[in-house]
Amino acid sequence: MGLRVKNAAKQLQRCFHHLKRMKKITDESNPTRGYFPVVTMGNAEAKRFLVDLSYLAYPPFLKLLEEAEHEFGFDQPRVLTVPCDANELHTTLLRKRVMSDMTLKKLAT
């Protein structure tokens, strides 16, 4: 799993740098800075997400990256496609946000 995760992270970094070269993420005020595009390709209609780079260290998201590697490979230009429904990806992203909020609350008390 470790080697695949490193390959996934390297591919996403290449994707991010490619977007910078395409001048999509050059303006400091651009709200997409620090995010990368992900498209879901599950049973329902495809949906596009902008995902924070911090999710590259979140194990459930890394599992989706492994599934994407097996399904689509990592030679995907400009956007990462994951083999799940939009609801599944949305739930995964929300879980991390909730966990982060809970951790911050514990640290504050």
N, C-alpha and C positions, 0 to 999 in steps of 0.2 A: 504494500500500500504506500509506503514512504516514497518510493521512486516515482510512482504514478502521480502522487500529490505534487512532488517537486516539478514534474513535467507539466502538470496542469497549471501550477503557479507561473512557471516560465512562459507558457503559452499565453496566459492572460496578461502577463507583463508585456509580451510582444504585441498583443492586441492593443493594449493601452498606448504603447509607444507609437504604433501604427496610426491610431486615432489622433495622437498629437501631431504626427507628421501631416495628417490630412487636415490639420487646423480645426478640428472639431472641439478640441479641449485646450485652446491657447489663451483665451481671455480669462484673467483672474476672477472676474465676476460671473463666469459661466457656472451654473449650478451643477453641471455634470463633472466637474473636477473631482477626482478621487473616487469615481464610480466607473463601472464597466457595464456594457449592455448585455443582457441575457434574454433569449427568446425561448419560450416554452413550446414544446411540440408534443403534447399529449393527445388524448382523445378529443379534447375540445379544440376550439379555435386558438391559433397561436397568439400569444400575448408577449409584449416587450416590457422588460423591467430594466431599471438602472440600479445596479447592486453596488453597495459600498465595498471598497477594497478590503475592509476588515473581515468580510465574510470568507475570505480566502484562508482564514485560520479557524473557521467554524466547522467541526466534524460533520454535521448533517449536510452542510453545503458541499463539503469535499466529497461526500458520498455521491451527490448528484453529479459532481465533476467526473468522477470515475465512471458513472453510468453514461455520461455524455461521451467520454473517451471511447467506450466500447461501442456505443451506438453510432456516433458521427465522426469520431476521430477529433484531433485538435488542430486540423488544418482549416479552421473556420475563419474566413476573413471578416474583420470588423465587429462581429457579434458572436457570442457563445450561445449555441443551441443546446438545451437540456431536454432529455426525454421524460417530461412530466407535465401534468396539467398546471395551469396557472394557479389554481387553488392550492396545490401541493407546494409549489415554490413560495407562494405568498405565506402559507402557514409556516414553512421553514424559516423564512425571513423574520416573521413576527415572533417566533419562539426565541430567536437570538436577541431581538430587541427587548422582549420581556425579561429574559435572563439578565441582560445588561442593566436594565432599570432596577431589578431586584438587587443586584450586586451593589449598585451605586447607593441604594437606600440603606443597605446593611453597613456600608462604609461610612455613611453619614451619621449613623446612630452610635 
